Amino acid sequence: MNAKAEAFKKYLDEKNLQAFQIQEIEGDQQGTVVFRSHILVEGQQLPTIVLLDNSVFAMVRVQVSPGARTKENELALLRLLNIQNLTYKPFKLYLDGEGSLILDACIIKTGENFDDLGDEIYGMFDILINFLNDTYRPLMKGIWGEEEAPEEKKAAKKKK
């Protein structure tokens, strides 16, 4: 297990946090360890992973909605995500290859002392959960096509 993963596991053990399943990726050149869990938003359990490897990055990833992109909603959804990405700096929303809506947060950790990594990751969870509690419904409405992106509303008013 890489040093960051060991430090995070130690943090979880010390805090008696048992929300994660741990998976070491066999044969991975970066020594990647995946900590799998979920967060609860609007009654939905959103799959969440923490990816820790030998690079300077620690990644927190949340699958906000599987299969979010459709042919009908793609343009409006991309516009909505772009607005969110311009507004919120600590993380980015994007659609993966299968069209699932993903939220990524990256923490940069240099050096060899990772004693504070657990606090930083849990601090990021607080930020992510607050963001998702505020934006989950509008994002889902955008996915379902029930609400236009703000720019589209402005453009539609100008045409009238």
C-alpha positions as CSV (number, residue, x, y, z in Angstrom):
1,M,0.0,0.0,0.0
2,N,1.4,3.4,-0.9
3,A,2.2,6.0,1.8
4,K,-0.9,8.2,1.2
5,A,-3.2,5.2,1.3
6,E,-1.5,3.9,4.5
7,A,-2.0,7.4,6.1
8,F,-5.6,7.6,5.1
9,K,-6.3,4.0,6.4
10,K,-4.6,4.9,9.7
11,Y,-6.9,8.0,9.9
12,L,-9.9,5.9,9.3
13,D,-8.9,3.3,11.9
14,E,-8.1,6.0,14.5
15,K,-11.4,7.7,14.0
16,N,-13.2,4.3,13.9
17,L,-14.7,5.2,10.5
18,Q,-15.8,2.0,8.7
19,A,-17.5,3.5,5.7
20,F,-14.9,2.4,3.2
21,Q,-14.1,-0.8,1.4
22,I,-10.4,-0.8,0.4
23,Q,-9.1,-2.2,-2.9
24,E,-5.5,-2.2,-3.9
25,I,-5.1,-2.3,-7.7
26,E,-2.8,-5.2,-8.5
27,G,0.1,-4.5,-10.9
28,D,-0.7,-0.8,-11.1
29,Q,2.5,1.2,-11.7
30,Q,1.3,4.1,-9.5
31,G,0.4,1.8,-6.6
32,T,-3.3,2.9,-6.7
33,V,-5.5,2.1,-3.8
34,V,-9.3,2.7,-4.1
35,F,-11.4,3.5,-1.0
36,R,-15.0,2.9,-2.0
37,S,-18.1,4.3,-0.1
38,H,-21.1,6.5,-0.8
39,I,-22.5,9.7,0.3
40,L,-26.2,10.4,1.0
41,V,-27.8,13.3,-0.9
42,E,-31.6,13.8,-1.2
43,G,-32.2,10.3,-0.1
44,Q,-29.9,8.9,-2.8
45,Q,-26.7,6.9,-2.1
46,L,-24.1,8.3,-4.5
47,P,-21.1,6.0,-5.1
48,T,-18.0,7.7,-3.9
49,I,-14.3,6.7,-4.2
50,V,-11.1,8.1,-2.9
51,L,-8.1,7.3,-5.2
52,L,-4.7,7.4,-3.6
53,D,-1.5,6.6,-5.5
54,N,2.2,7.5,-5.7
55,S,1.6,10.7,-7.6
56,V,1.1,14.1,-5.9
57,F,-2.6,13.9,-6.3
58,A,-5.4,12.5,-4.1
59,M,-8.7,12.3,-5.9
60,V,-12.2,12.2,-4.5
61,R,-14.8,11.1,-7.1
62,V,-18.6,11.0,-6.8
63,Q,-20.9,9.4,-9.4
64,V,-23.8,11.9,-9.2
65,S,-26.0,10.2,-11.8
66,P,-25.4,7.2,-13.9
67,G,-26.5,7.5,-17.6
68,A,-27.2,11.2,-17.2
69,R,-26.5,12.2,-20.8
70,T,-29.1,11.5,-23.4
71,K,-29.4,12.6,-27.0
72,E,-32.2,15.0,-25.9
73,N,-30.5,16.6,-23.0
74,E,-26.9,16.7,-24.0
75,L,-26.5,20.3,-25.0
76,A,-28.5,21.8,-22.2
77,L,-26.7,19.5,-19.7
78,L,-23.3,20.4,-21.0
79,R,-24.2,24.1,-20.6
80,L,-25.5,23.6,-17.1
81,L,-22.3,21.7,-16.1
82,N,-20.2,24.5,-17.7
83,I,-21.9,27.1,-15.5
84,Q,-21.3,24.9,-12.4
85,N,-17.7,24.5,-13.3
86,L,-17.2,28.2,-13.8
87,T,-18.8,28.8,-10.4
88,Y,-17.3,26.2,-8.1
89,K,-13.5,26.0,-8.0
90,P,-12.6,23.0,-5.8
91,F,-14.0,20.4,-8.1
92,K,-15.3,19.8,-11.6
93,L,-18.4,18.1,-13.0
94,Y,-18.2,16.2,-16.2
95,L,-19.8,13.3,-18.2
96,D,-17.7,10.2,-18.5
97,G,-17.6,7.9,-21.5
98,E,-20.9,6.2,-20.6
99,G,-22.7,9.5,-20.0
100,S,-22.7,9.3,-16.2
101,L,-22.4,12.6,-14.3
102,I,-19.2,12.6,-12.3
103,L,-17.9,15.1,-9.7
104,D,-14.1,15.1,-9.2
105,A,-12.1,16.9,-6.5
106,C,-8.3,16.9,-6.6
107,I,-6.1,17.4,-3.5
108,I,-2.4,18.0,-4.1
109,K,-0.2,16.3,-1.5
110,T,3.6,16.8,-1.9
111,G,6.3,15.6,0.4
112,E,6.3,12.5,2.5
113,N,4.2,13.5,5.5
114,F,0.6,12.7,5.0
115,D,-0.6,12.9,8.6
116,D,-3.2,15.6,7.7
117,L,-4.5,13.8,4.6
118,G,-7.5,12.3,6.3
119,D,-8.6,15.7,7.6
120,E,-8.2,17.2,4.2
121,I,-10.2,14.5,2.5
122,Y,-13.0,14.7,5.1
123,G,-12.9,18.5,4.7
124,M,-13.4,18.1,1.0
125,F,-16.3,15.7,1.7
126,D,-18.0,18.5,3.7
127,I,-17.6,20.9,0.8
128,L,-18.9,18.3,-1.7
129,I,-21.8,17.2,0.4
130,N,-22.9,20.9,0.9
131,F,-22.6,21.6,-2.8
132,L,-24.6,18.5,-3.7
133,N,-27.3,19.2,-1.2
134,D,-27.6,22.7,-2.8
135,T,-27.4,21.6,-6.4
136,Y,-28.6,18.0,-6.7
137,R,-32.2,18.9,-7.6
138,P,-31.3,21.5,-10.2
139,L,-28.8,19.1,-11.7
140,M,-31.4,16.3,-11.8
141,K,-33.9,18.7,-13.4
142,G,-31.3,19.5,-16.0
143,I,-30.8,15.8,-16.7
144,W,-34.5,15.1,-16.9
145,G,-35.0,18.1,-19.2
146,E,-37.3,19.8,-16.8
147,E,-35.3,23.0,-16.5
148,E,-33.3,24.9,-19.0
149,A,-29.8,26.2,-18.3
150,P,-29.9,30.0,-17.3
151,E,-28.3,31.1,-20.6
152,E,-31.0,29.3,-22.6
153,K,-33.7,31.0,-20.6
154,K,-32.2,34.4,-21.4
155,A,-31.8,33.6,-25.1
156,A,-35.5,32.4,-25.2
157,K,-36.7,35.7,-23.6
158,K,-34.7,37.7,-26.1
159,K,-36.3,35.9,-29.1
160,K,-39.8,36.8,-27.8
